[in-house]
Structures are given as structure tokens and as C-alpha cells.
């Protein structure tokens, strides 16, 4: 009985191994068939799309074209950010006595980077990509939470930048002729306090 039981176990092992190999081979054949069908459908889709494009009809983009478009858009945004940041850094090199300087001398590179982001239209993914390395691993709830923290930090930073510029404007106004003095090309030149504007509009 012991020898029979051992023989049966060995036979069962061989049968299971053959079954596993057969299932793997079947899955391999199915994957090859599906890949071939997808390639045929993609080729037919390309031919039909070219025909519709020749007729002047609107055509949808392929996944590779969508990826290339998104990559190109990201590259253009990065170039715009770099251009605006370089322009702001150049403006920051001006001394306090120069009336044409557009930024406060006390501002640093981080301030210029935040101001550059306001010149470029950024969506939620772009902002997350700038501050979070593994933003693709976050769930929707985590992204909302992280975006709330990022926007709070950005708003505080923007307030600090505005106060720096406002202090510089005040010093330059005192230096160049009081309240009626004009500082050309300044970013916040001519802007008023929103609360003060609301109070001026009230009539009793």
C-alpha cells in the first residue's frame, strides 16, 4: 500500500505539471492571438483615419500621439517657466536706486520661481509634479489633501512677496516724489486695496 500510494502521488505530480504547462501554453497562444488582432485593428484604424483626414473630417488621436502631445505641452510649460524665472531674476539684480527695477531687492530665487508660476497656466497635475515626487501613487483623497497644503503654502508665500514689493514701492515713492510719483513697469503699480475699494463704493 505504501508503494502504491507513493506511485499514485508521483503520477499526480506529473499530471499536475503537464496541466500547468498546457494552461501556460494556451495562455501564450491566446496572448499572441489577441496581440495580432490588436495590431490588425490598429492598422485598420490608421488607414480609416488617414482616409477621413483626406476627406477633411476631424479624427481622433492615437494613444502614442496623445502621449507625445502631453510631453510636448509639459516641455513648453517648463520652457515658459524657465523664461519667466530668468526674466524675474534679471529684474531682481537691479539696485534700490533704479526706478525701472520691477522687483524688490530683498526678494530671492524662490520668490521669483513662485511669480514665474503665476505667468504660466498650470493645472493640478503640474503643481503636484512640482512639489511631490510620487504624486502618481496618491489617491484622489490624498491628492486633494496635498493640494490644500500646497495652495496654503503658496498663498502665504505670495502674501510675503506682495509685502516685500509693497515695502519697496513705499520706499521708492518717498524717494522719487511722494504719493504722486510714478514707478514705471512695476508689477503692483496702480493696484489698490480691495477692501478700500469696497468701502469707497458704499453710499449712505
Buried (B, 14 or more C-beta within 10 A) or exposed (E): EEEEEEEEEEEEEEEEEEEEEEEEEEEEEEEEEEEEEEEEEEEEEEEEBEEEEEEEEEEEEEEEEEEEEEEEEEEEBEEBBEEBBEBBBEBBEBEEEEBEBBBBBEBEEEBBBBBBBEBBEBEBEBBBBBEBEEBEEBEEEEBEEBBEEBEEEBEEBBEBBBEBBEEBBEEBBEEEEEEEEEBEEBBEEEEEEEEEEEEEEEEE
